């Protein structure tokens, strides 16, 4: 699936968060920059490292008027367990049928231990306050993701 184009409106979506509440991308328009990041599975080692960095940067993101939405194919219940276990202080969204991941080009072929399968591609999209896609990070390092995203927004938006 193709990635959306930088400069266009980011693909719209409404999903359930870890508390079972509907959250829409448009809820943040004209108020916040939005980091939309896709991760494969809650409570796995790499995803935990990535989420921990975002959690620890909450104040820095608030200073630059930015919210983070993390999407995975996990159920809202599993996302709540992840949030509770790791004291996550940002929104986790359930994309169980991977329709939003498809729209963002973040669902596709992967390889793990010699096996090929379709799954979530670890990618990040930065959406400006105007709702337009400002940056795509197709390769994400879990350990520095929070810093990389923060620095891009601080320097460019």
Steps between C-alpha positions, in 0.01 A plus 500: 500500500628847414587759761286815514656812349672764708308827465160332461247467778589201715259208449208542741415238759294431811604213727444378854766585754617286792197614702250413226444868410485615137788721393515673160798665335280802429455553877845661507475722190602863552613421857786250492762337287434127500750216496330192354718197551437139412648218706457123463384376839445630853721367778776370273860607568554750215154650532547540876829686450339726239195574717716566806690770314177670396369476857816659639482787248138595582597844640728578205223414254252715694737799475494477119120447484528138386294191583597142427266234366645149493318247281522121504272210410451421870158508667412794728518260796856395419594865447365585845711222654805642316422853621453380859806276502734768364331815637441631149365855499400538136229364269520144372259421218364165389519435125396134520398469135808705393286728280680812624839333459396419141410867435843606628693231313602348832372147441704271283746216461741435787759238581570350840725201565488403133121513474315749284162638602292819482504729800544852634803687370658712773455847351429851624303784342511859619185701441500878539233703676348563156433126460759462224766235496836666569740208531519122460753293691494164321782355710472549875757421766310400813766635738516851351151535347380755758807721452492474121133602485538777758802648322326497161192679637699751704718591201236495225151576633 
